[in-house]
Amino acid sequence: MKALTTLLLMAATADAHYRFSKLIVNGVAEEKEWTSVRQTKNFQGNQGVTDVNSQDIRCFQNKPGTSTATVAAGDKLGFVAMSAVTHFGPVSFYMARVPEGRDINTWDAAGNVWFKVAEISAVPSAGGALTSGEATWPAYNKKSVEFTVPKSVPSGKYLVRVESIALHQAQSAGGAQIYLSCAQVEITGGGNGNPSPLVAFPGAYRSSDPGLLWSYYPVRTSYKAPGPDVWQG
């Protein structure tokens, strides 16, 4: 079994990394990278973030924003994964509302301002076992990931944070690789919801969180992504 685990690790390590650099609104992707998405530090190397206490865990930002996409509440919103989501694990979406009077291009979204708005997590098999394949992880090998903006999200300007947690080397604390970026959007036609709970990045995760760890053997039968519950709107 140790030999099998080693082979699985070697195969997982050989996979390419990725970045989220284009926004998708109602199925239509932006033509150019880094249009509504703030350029991230992996814009050339595609590496992930491994230190959940680093400021990089917020937006992995390399440059301030330059453009804002208009998105209606109830629209489908997503991100293009350049070279596809090539590692298994959950994908989560967070939003943070830009305070009135602040410039969306430079607002740093520090503090307890983020709420989880959607999640694509593990799907147990009929027998209850979780694998490292596509049957367990719906986002695995997909070239884009999307969610529906709740109609009750208040209108305003937001940062939308996509996060793919790669678990292929997460047998010990600090092994998870997190691929993320933040897009700038203005929500129109929103409602009067009160998104919660609010968390901070860094701060929402600890490297020892069960959702940042993975066991090939013994085989896992349950999994919960790290961070707060999804706000149901």
C-alpha positions in Angstrom: 0.0 0.0 0.0 2.9 2.4 0.7 4.2 1.7 -2.8 0.7 2.5 -4.3 0.6 5.8 -2.3 4.0 6.7 -3.6 2.9 6.1 -7.2 -0.2 8.2 -6.6 1.9 11.1 -5.2 4.3 10.9 -8.2 1.4 11.0 -10.7 -0.2 13.9 -8.9 3.0 15.9 -8.7 3.4 15.5 -12.5 0.2 17.4 -13.2 0.4 21.0 -14.4 -0.4 23.9 -12.1 -3.0 26.6 -13.1 -4.3 30.1 -12.6 -7.7 31.8 -12.7 -7.2 34.9 -14.9 -10.5 35.4 -16.8 -14.0 36.1 -15.5 -17.1 34.4 -17.0 -20.5 36.0 -16.9 -23.5 33.9 -18.0 -21.2 31.6 -20.0 -19.2 34.3 -21.8 -15.6 34.6 -20.9 -13.5 37.7 -21.1 -11.2 37.8 -24.1 -8.0 38.8 -22.3 -6.4 37.7 -19.1 -6.4 40.1 -16.1 -9.3 42.3 -17.4 -11.6 42.2 -14.4 -9.4 39.8 -12.5 -6.5 41.3 -10.5 -3.2 40.0 -11.8 -1.8 37.4 -9.4 1.8 36.5 -8.5 1.5 33.2 -10.5 0.8 35.0 -13.7 3.9 33.4 -15.2 4.6 30.4 -13.0 1.1 29.1 -12.1 2.3 28.2 -8.6 -0.1 28.0 -5.7 -0.1 29.4 -2.2 0.9 27.0 0.7 1.1 29.3 3.7 -2.4 30.1 4.9 -1.0 32.8 7.2 0.5 34.7 4.3 -1.1 37.9 2.9 -1.0 36.0 -0.4 -3.9 33.9 0.8 -6.2 36.9 0.3 -5.9 37.6 -3.4 -2.4 36.5 -4.3 -2.2 39.9 -5.9 0.7 41.1 -8.1 -1.0 44.3 -9.4 -4.0 46.5 -8.4 -7.2 46.1 -10.5 -8.0 48.1 -13.6 -11.5 47.1 -14.6 -14.8 46.1 -13.1 -17.4 43.7 -14.6 -21.1 44.4 -14.2 -23.0 41.4 -13.0 -26.7 41.1 -12.1 -27.8 39.3 -9.0 -29.0 35.9 -10.1 -26.4 35.7 -13.0 -24.0 32.9 -13.3 -20.5 34.0 -12.5 -17.3 32.0 -12.9 -13.6 31.9 -13.7 -11.5 30.3 -16.5 -8.9 27.9 -15.2 -6.0 28.3 -17.5 -4.8 24.8 -18.3 -7.8 23.4 -16.3 -8.1 22.5 -12.6 -5.5 19.8 -12.8 -5.4 18.9 -9.1 -8.3 17.3 -7.1 -9.9 19.2 -4.2 -12.7 21.6 -3.4 -13.4 24.9 -5.1 -14.9 27.8 -3.1 -16.1 31.2 -4.0 -16.0 34.2 -1.6 -17.3 37.7 -1.9 -16.4 40.9 0.0 -18.3 44.2 -0.4 -16.2 47.3 -1.1 -17.1 50.0 1.4 -18.7 53.2 0.1 -16.2 55.8 -1.0 -13.4 53.2 -1.4 -11.7 52.6 -4.7 -12.3 49.0 -5.9 -9.0 49.0 -7.8 -7.0 49.4 -4.6 -9.2 48.2 -1.8 -7.2 45.5 0.0 -10.2 43.6 1.6 -8.4 43.2 5.0 -10.3 42.1 8.1 -13.6 40.2 8.5 -15.2 41.2 5.2 -15.4 37.9 3.3 -18.3 35.5 3.1 -18.5 32.1 1.3 -21.1 32.3 -1.4 -20.7 28.9 -3.1 -18.7 25.7 -3.0 -17.9 22.8 -5.2 -16.8 20.0 -2.8 -16.5 16.3 -2.5 -19.3 14.0 -3.6 -19.3 10.6 -1.8 -19.6 7.5 -3.9 -22.3 4.9 -3.4 -20.1 3.0 -1.1 -19.1 6.0 0.9 -15.4 6.1 0.0 -13.8 9.3 -1.3 -11.2 9.0 -4.0 -8.8 11.4 -5.7 -10.6 11.2 -9.0 -13.3 13.1 -10.9 -16.1 11.0 -9.4 -15.5 12.5 -6.0 -14.4 16.0 -7.1 -16.8 17.7 -9.7 -14.4 20.6 -10.4 -11.4 18.3 -11.2 -10.1 18.6 -14.8 -12.7 21.3 -15.6 -11.5 24.3 -17.6 -13.9 26.7 -15.8 -15.8 26.8 -12.5 -19.0 28.8 -11.9 -21.7 29.6 -9.4 -25.0 31.5 -9.3 -24.9 34.9 -7.6 -27.7 34.9 -5.0 -30.5 37.3 -5.9 -30.5 38.5 -2.3 -26.9 39.8 -2.5 -27.1 43.6 -2.0 -26.2 45.8 -5.0 -22.7 47.3 -4.9 -19.1 46.7 -5.7 -17.4 43.5 -4.6 -14.3 41.5 -4.8 -15.1 37.9 -5.8 -12.5 35.4 -4.7 -12.1 31.9 -6.3 -10.1 29.3 -4.5 -9.1 25.8 -5.6 -7.5 23.7 -2.9 -5.2 21.1 -4.3 -4.9 18.1 -1.9 -2.6 15.8 -3.9 0.4 16.5 -1.5 -1.6 17.4 1.6 -0.7 14.4 3.7 0.7 16.7 6.4 0.1 20.3 7.5 1.3 22.8 4.9 1.1 20.4 2.0 -2.1 21.8 0.4 -1.6 24.1 -2.5 -4.2 26.9 -3.0 -4.8 28.4 -6.4 -6.8 31.7 -6.1 -7.5 35.1 -7.5 -9.9 38.0 -7.0 -12.1 39.6 -9.6 -13.7 43.0 -9.4 -17.5 43.1 -10.0 -20.4 45.5 -9.6 -23.6 43.7 -8.6 -26.8 45.3 -9.9 -30.4 44.4 -9.2 -29.5 42.9 -5.8 -31.6 42.3 -2.8 -31.5 43.0 0.9 -29.7 40.0 2.2 -27.3 40.1 5.1 -24.3 37.9 4.1 -22.7 36.0 7.0 -20.5 34.7 8.6 -17.7 37.1 7.7 -14.1 35.9 7.9 -10.7 37.4 7.2 -7.8 36.2 4.9 -5.4 35.4 6.4 -7.3 34.1 9.5 -10.0 31.9 8.1 -7.8 28.8 7.8 -5.2 27.0 9.9 -2.8 24.6 8.2 -4.0 21.8 10.5 -7.7 22.2 9.4 -9.0 18.8 8.3 -10.2 20.3 5.0 -6.5 21.1 4.2 -5.4 17.5 4.8 -5.8 14.4 2.7 -5.3 10.7 3.3 -4.8 8.3 0.4 -4.7 5.4 2.9 -6.7 4.8 5.0 -9.3 5.9 2.5 -11.4 8.8 3.6 -15.2 8.6 3.9 -16.0 12.2 4.7 -14.7 15.6 3.8 -15.6 19.2 4.6 -13.9 22.2 2.9 -12.2 24.6 5.3 -13.7 27.9 6.3 -17.2 29.1 7.1 -20.4 27.5 5.8 -21.8 28.8 2.6 -24.2 31.8 3.0 -27.5 30.6 1.7 -28.9 34.0 0.8 
